[in-house]
């Protein structure tokens, strides 16, 4: 019994000494440890969602591109949109082209809903747009995830007076039937949960 009591006392004393030793060592370490310097995370490289290619368009004979477009839509500033100016010389005319969007960064991206194509000009209200990924309308792909290193091909069709409902007088009022178009896909950073459970392109 006496032996047990002495052993317990010694064990308690040893534990107390160990605790004091660790506390002293930690205090000495925190007093002398200095960390300095800066760290930089390049968000430009991490988040790099961009247009990377535009295909040759097919178009009705009465459709012509603006001089600055050199015969096809072009990738705009910062590779974030595609722009073109076109004149539609008659009703029921159209143009179609494909373009490639690439996730060149390291962060997964999620496609958001949007207007996708906007037009300005005197005839801008007389156009209809079809923006597709594969055979599906792009709206059905909203929420899909584009993983780093992956690309998606988008097909864009622009129709002028698709059903031929404009009268000759209305067409005459649209002097040039010209509009400037912008194609833009809105992407946001995908969360881990969205990447794990979402549909991938």
C-alpha positions in Angstrom: 0.0 0.0 0.0 2.8 2.4 0.9 4.6 1.5 -2.3 1.5 2.3 -4.4 1.2 5.7 -2.6 4.9 6.5 -3.3 4.5 5.5 -7.0 1.4 7.7 -7.4 3.2 10.6 -5.9 6.2 10.1 -8.1 3.9 9.8 -11.2 2.1 13.0 -10.3 5.3 14.9 -9.7 6.7 13.6 -13.1 3.6 14.8 -14.9 3.7 18.2 -13.3 7.4 18.6 -14.2 6.6 17.6 -17.8 3.8 20.2 -18.0 6.0 22.9 -16.6 8.8 22.0 -19.1 6.5 22.1 -22.1 5.1 25.5 -21.0 8.6 26.9 -20.6 9.7 25.6 -23.9 6.6 27.0 -25.7 7.1 30.4 -24.0 10.7 30.4 -25.2 9.7 29.4 -28.7 7.0 32.0 -29.0 9.3 34.7 -27.7 12.0 34.0 -30.2 10.1 32.8 -33.3 9.6 35.5 -35.9 8.1 34.8 -39.3 8.2 37.5 -41.9 7.7 37.9 -45.7 4.7 38.0 -48.1 2.8 35.4 -50.0 1.1 36.0 -53.3 -1.8 34.0 -54.8 -2.2 34.8 -58.5 -5.9 35.0 -59.0 -5.3 35.9 -62.7 -3.8 32.4 -63.3 -6.2 30.6 -60.9 -9.4 32.1 -62.5 -8.9 32.1 -66.2 -12.1 31.4 -68.1 -11.9 32.6 -71.7 -12.8 32.4 -75.3 -10.0 30.6 -77.2 -11.3 30.2 -80.7 -13.9 31.3 -83.3 -14.8 29.1 -86.3 -15.5 30.3 -89.8 -19.2 31.4 -90.1 -21.8 30.2 -92.5 -24.3 32.9 -93.6 -26.9 33.9 -96.1 -25.6 35.7 -99.2 -27.3 38.9 -98.1 -25.4 39.0 -94.8 -22.0 40.9 -94.7 -19.7 41.6 -91.8 -18.3 45.0 -90.9 -14.8 45.8 -92.3 -13.2 45.6 -88.8 -14.4 42.0 -88.4 -12.5 40.6 -91.4 -15.3 38.3 -92.3 -16.0 36.7 -89.0 -16.8 37.4 -85.3 -13.7 38.2 -83.2 -12.6 37.6 -79.6 -12.9 40.8 -77.7 -10.9 42.5 -74.9 -9.5 40.1 -72.3 -10.9 37.1 -74.2 -14.2 37.5 -72.3 -16.6 38.2 -75.1 -17.0 37.8 -78.9 -18.1 40.8 -80.9 -19.1 41.4 -84.5 -21.0 43.9 -86.7 -23.1 42.6 -89.5 -25.6 43.9 -92.1 -28.6 41.8 -93.0 -29.6 42.8 -96.4 -33.0 41.0 -96.5 -35.5 39.4 -94.2 -35.2 35.7 -93.4 -31.4 35.9 -93.4 -29.0 34.4 -90.9 -25.5 33.6 -89.8 -24.1 30.7 -87.7 -20.7 30.2 -86.1 -19.1 28.1 -83.4 -16.7 29.3 -80.7 -14.7 27.6 -78.0 -14.7 28.6 -74.3 -11.9 27.1 -72.2 -11.1 27.0 -68.5 -7.4 27.7 -68.6 -7.1 28.3 -64.9 -7.2 26.0 -61.8 -10.7 26.9 -60.4 -13.8 25.0 -61.6 -16.4 27.4 -63.1 -20.2 27.2 -63.1 -22.3 28.5 -66.0 -24.9 31.0 -64.9 -28.2 32.0 -66.7 -28.0 35.1 -68.8 -28.9 36.9 -72.0 -25.8 35.6 -73.7 -26.2 37.7 -76.9 -26.9 41.4 -77.0 -27.3 43.7 -80.0 -27.2 47.4 -80.6 -28.3 49.3 -83.7 -31.4 50.4 -85.6 -32.4 46.8 -86.4 -31.4 45.2 -83.1 -35.0 44.4 -82.0 -35.6 42.3 -85.2 -33.1 39.6 -84.4 -33.6 36.2 -82.8 -30.8 34.1 -81.3 -30.1 30.5 -80.8 -27.1 29.7 -78.5 -26.5 26.0 -78.1 -24.0 23.6 -76.6 -24.1 20.4 -78.6 -27.8 20.0 -79.6 -29.1 21.7 -76.5 -30.1 25.2 -75.9 -27.6 26.9 -73.6 -30.2 27.7 -71.0 -30.6 24.0 -70.2 -26.9 23.9 -69.3 -27.1 26.6 -66.7 -25.4 25.3 -63.5 -23.1 22.9 -65.3 -19.5 22.8 -64.3 -16.5 23.5 -66.5 -13.5 21.9 -64.9 -9.9 23.3 -65.2 -8.3 22.3 -68.5 -11.7 21.6 -70.2 -13.4 23.3 -73.1 -16.9 23.7 -74.3 -18.0 24.5 -77.9 -20.9 26.9 -78.4 -22.9 27.3 -81.6 -24.5 30.7 -82.2 -27.2 31.4 -84.8 -28.5 34.9 -85.5 -31.7 35.3 -87.6 -33.0 38.6 -89.0 -36.8 38.8 -89.4 -36.9 35.0 -89.1 -40.7 34.7 -89.9 -40.7 37.4 -92.6 -43.3 39.5 -90.7 -41.7 42.9 -91.4 -43.6 44.9 -94.1 -41.7 46.6 -97.0 -42.3 49.9 -95.3 -40.8 48.7 -92.0 -37.8 47.2 -93.8 -37.3 50.5 -95.6 -37.2 52.3 -92.3 -34.4 50.1 -91.2 -31.9 51.9 -93.4 -28.9 49.6 -93.0 -30.3 46.7 -91.1 -27.0 46.6 -89.3 -26.3 45.7 -85.7 -23.3 45.2 -83.5 -23.5 42.0 -81.4 -21.8 40.8 -78.3 -21.7 37.2 -77.1 -20.8 36.7 -73.4 -21.1 33.7 -71.1 -21.4 34.5 -67.4 -19.4 32.1 -65.2 -18.9 32.1 -61.5 -16.5 30.1 -59.3 -18.0 26.7 -58.4 -18.1 25.6 -54.8 -16.7 22.2 -53.7 -20.3 20.9 -53.2 -21.3 22.1 -56.7 -18.3 20.4 -58.3 -19.0 17.2 -56.4 -22.7 16.9 -57.2 -23.0 19.0 -60.4 -23.2 18.0 -64.0 -19.9 18.5 -65.9 -19.5 19.7 -69.4 
